[in-house]
């Protein structure tokens, strides 16, 4: 995953910057009693012989446990933060796609956990895409604000100086 400026790329993950898989963890519907499960692991380099490290996001989206809904996602650790304000958006290179729908999520706020250990909900900035072999160039304006999966058009603007979380998700909503 790269961020793009008008003329240059800065790699966050992959490319010239190796993936740090220890800084990612699952955030699946199991926190709500679901059975979905996601994984993120190193994948072999592309067939073109590229030397950069690729990641493979995969898992099982189980929609039976939660009445037709479910989600499986991987997200960055809470301790990370990025200033992406000098850049015009993100770039994702999909080497081997499966044709399924995914969502890329950004957050600029992470609240303390609730007393029961669960996360508090905050605004998410989401971009939906199909996992097909391609290179996506996503401008910041393409990310749409949501709150708990519902459009939130009156949200404050995304604070690009303090991106606290990046996530990739597969889901089904009812």
Buried (B, 14 or more C-beta within 10 A) or exposed (E): BBBBEEEEBBBBBBBEBEBEBEEBBBBBBBEEEBBBBBBBEEBEEBEEEEEBBBBEBBBEBBBEBBEEBBBBBBBBEEEBEBEBEEBBBBBBBBBEEEEEEBBBBBBBEBEEEEEEEEEEEBBBBBBEBEBEEEEBBBEBEBBBBBEEBEEBEEBEEBBBEBBBBBBBBBBBEE
